[in-house]
């Protein structure tokens, strides 16, 4: 008997049901390399996980992507935890990822955080130690590989912004064993020989292992000890290394480092021209203000009639003198009247006034005699009368 045919949807749903009943496929842990990565605007991530011989599609929904501690990208080796199921509309099976971490990155991340904390506590990241980038550097020292797009990008951007700037490349390995020691040594050479005004330490993007030389302590301390300003341009904008934290300035990309280090000569010319115009306009305005002020001064009475103010002050002075004289005379008159009144009163009380009425004053030894008991026989006395004084002796 021929069985009844089923629809494609029914077949896919049947297969999906078989997947869901498999406990192993509901909790699978798989490692591979990311390719065709797409970070959708909705927050979902779509990518393919592959190895040398095979591949499988993956999706991680927004609810799980929020827990990622890194941004996945093509070429990154990861370990994915999730569920294998069928997307019945397209008839394909794929991994619905619930978690993901970089393969072998656990130890490196831990080492990264330990070194970062150590150097931060020592003050290597403090802003107070960071040097300013020269405004118009004549020479840019670049530490990177002598092959690849990084040095070409830096040269192209630098020479476009200022054709007169000089680029000195000191080739160094940017990944692999011994790279960190050579990078640190190149920084020392740049400083010892004063080969540049500013140093750019750069390399392109890559995995954490690829960027690891720039997370080594020897490179961090070489950058910190550098007397020349250092710009770090390692990896992409989302990549951060220890070198970025120690450097005087971090650039998101090597091209951006060139833009930060080399000013645009056209912008400077435009700025100079604008300042020149502002200075000319300012001088013209200042000259006009000074001319108007001169004309106003020359039209004032101080210049047209210089004696006018002096004459007015003379008049004011005369008025003040008359006022003072009048006030003084009045005061003298008042005081004179007052004094005459008191003289009259004093004259009334004067003992000399009494002498004019026939009285006299008897003195002994310069003292007035008030009682006969004050006199003895043979005492010499003085008798004051109204018209003179006579000496006498007591009998």
ABEGO torsion letter per residue (X at the ends): XBBBBBBAAAAAAAAAAAAAABAAAABBBBBEBBBGBBBBAAGBBBBBBBBAABBBBBBBBAAAAAABABBBBBGBBBBBBBBBBBBAAAGBBBBBBABBBBBGAAAAAAAAAAAAAAAAAAGAABAAABBBBBABBABBBBBBBABEAAAAAAAAAAAAABAABBBBBBBBBABEBGAAAAAAAAAAAAAAAGABABBBBBBBBEBAAAAAAAABAAAAAAAAABABBBBBBBEBAABBBAAAAABABBBABAAAAAAAABBBAAAAAAAAAAAAAAAAAAAAAAAAAAAAAAAAAAABAAAABAAAAAAAAAAAAAAAAAAAAAAAAAAAAAAAAAAAAAAAAAAAABAAAAAAAGBBBBBBGGBBBABAAABBBGBBBBBBBAAEBBBBBBX
